[in-house]
Amino acid sequence: MGRVAELSGVSVRTLHHYDEIGIARPSTRTAAGYRAYSADDVERHVTAVEPSAVMRGQRPAGSAPCLAAAAEGLPFEDRSFDVAMAVSTVHHWGDPMAGLREMRRVARRVVVLTFDTDEPGWQDRFWLTRDYLPEFAAVLDDFPSLGDMAAAIGARAEPVPVPWDCADGLFEAYWRRPDAYLQTHVRRAMSVWTRVGPEAEQRAVRHLRDDLDSGRWAERNGDLTGLDAADLGLRLLMA
Ligand SMILES: C[S@@+](CC[C@H](N)C(=O)[O-])C[C@H]1O[C@@H](n2cnc3c(N)ncnc32)[C@H](O)[C@@H]1O
């Protein structure tokens, strides 16, 4: 298992999760109950789809082959993939529902990491949006409901709590490490800031810095220090 994790570049914990949700199953188990992966289990043929030339240009050497296309019109035949996956991207699509239907068409299974705006008051789940960047709500104004997106692909939804030391640099990653949002390079890896514009960004950062310096942030958010993970609205749709 350690070797498979090394070869495939995913952690042992992630491989266990893939097994549990049926994305990548070991073909056998050893007598001691360890998962045993054959060469076929490990071999994956991944094709990326990316409409942005800038993003395509930033793909590291050795990444999966990438097609210049958009989710709303996938250049693939029906059922030509085992799994179609979309991570933190649906809110960027011009027509999310059309893109999801396309994923359903081309793959036997569909996995989508997205955001739940169904719950009233969802804007207040994360202190950054609630207290410093209310403009974030407008970014998701026309976003379809989680229920509609799940129905489009026939999926069930599971909450994805964000661990306090989340290694991905997504918008919600630093909920317990507020100083991180003061760093320009951290914000530049999050598309939200570009979407709200430089004025809102500068104001949010200024107010956050003031509140961290004065102790006001700690006063308001003291309850977070005891949490290891927080549900900030991320949801995994699995079909
Ligand atoms: C926040 S990034 C997420 C990238 C990657 N999935 C990850 O988790 O690191 C969103 C990506 O969606 C791409 N995108 C925007 N519109 C799209 C569309 N209509 N179809 C497919 N991808 C799109 C953007 O170019 C960008 O690369």
The ligand as an SDF file (V2000), in Angstrom:
LIG
                    3D

 27 29  0  0  0  0  0  0  0  0999 V2000
  -10.3020   27.0440   -8.9890 C   0  0  0  0  0  0  0  0  0  0  0  0
   -9.6830   26.1860  -10.4170 S   0  0  0  0  0  0  0  0  0  0  0  0
   -9.6780   24.5200   -9.8560 C   0  0  0  0  0  0  0  0  0  0  0  0
   -8.6630   23.7210  -10.5860 C   0  0  0  0  0  0  0  0  0  0  0  0
   -8.4600   22.2720  -10.0900 C   0  0  0  0  0  0  0  0  0  0  0  0
   -9.6610   21.4660  -10.3140 N   0  0  0  0  0  0  0  0  0  0  0  0
   -8.0610   22.2420   -8.6420 C   0  0  0  0  0  0  0  0  0  0  0  0
   -8.8270   21.7470   -7.8160 O   0  0  0  0  0  0  0  0  0  0  0  0
   -6.9610   22.6990   -8.3240 O   0  0  0  0  0  0  0  0  0  0  0  0
  -11.0710   26.2840  -11.5370 C   0  0  0  0  0  0  0  0  0  0  0  0
  -10.7340   25.8340  -12.9560 C   0  0  0  0  0  0  0  0  0  0  0  0
  -11.9410   25.7280  -13.7320 O   0  0  0  0  0  0  0  0  0  0  0  0
  -11.6230   26.1000  -15.0670 C   0  0  0  0  0  0  0  0  0  0  0  0
  -12.8600   26.3950  -15.8100 N   0  0  0  0  0  0  0  0  0  0  0  0
  -13.4940   27.5870  -15.9450 C   0  0  0  0  0  0  0  0  0  0  0  0
  -14.5920   27.4690  -16.7170 N   0  0  0  0  0  0  0  0  0  0  0  0
  -14.6540   26.1550  -17.0860 C   0  0  0  0  0  0  0  0  0  0  0  0
  -15.5770   25.4230  -17.8910 C   0  0  0  0  0  0  0  0  0  0  0  0
  -16.6370   25.9920  -18.4400 N   0  0  0  0  0  0  0  0  0  0  0  0
  -15.3260   24.0920  -18.0600 N   0  0  0  0  0  0  0  0  0  0  0  0
  -14.2510   23.5070  -17.4810 C   0  0  0  0  0  0  0  0  0  0  0  0
  -13.3590   24.1580  -16.6910 N   0  0  0  0  0  0  0  0  0  0  0  0
  -13.5670   25.4720  -16.5000 C   0  0  0  0  0  0  0  0  0  0  0  0
  -10.7180   27.2970  -14.8630 C   0  0  0  0  0  0  0  0  0  0  0  0
  -10.0070   27.6300  -16.0300 O   0  0  0  0  0  0  0  0  0  0  0  0
   -9.8370   26.8000  -13.7260 C   0  0  0  0  0  0  0  0  0  0  0  0
   -8.7110   26.1140  -14.1930 O   0  0  0  0  0  0  0  0  0  0  0  0
  1  2  1  0
  2  3  1  0
  2 10  1  0
  3  4  1  0
  4  5  1  0
  5  6  1  0
  5  7  1  0
  7  8  2  0
  7  9  1  0
 10 11  1  0
 11 12  1  0
 11 26  1  0
 12 13  1  0
 13 14  1  0
 13 24  1  0
 14 15  1  0
 14 23  1  0
 15 16  2  0
 16 17  1  0
 17 18  1  0
 17 23  2  0
 18 19  1  0
 18 20  2  0
 20 21  1  0
 21 22  2  0
 22 23  1  0
 24 25  1  0
 24 26  1  0
 26 27  1  0
M  CHG  2   2   1   9  -1
M  END
$$$$
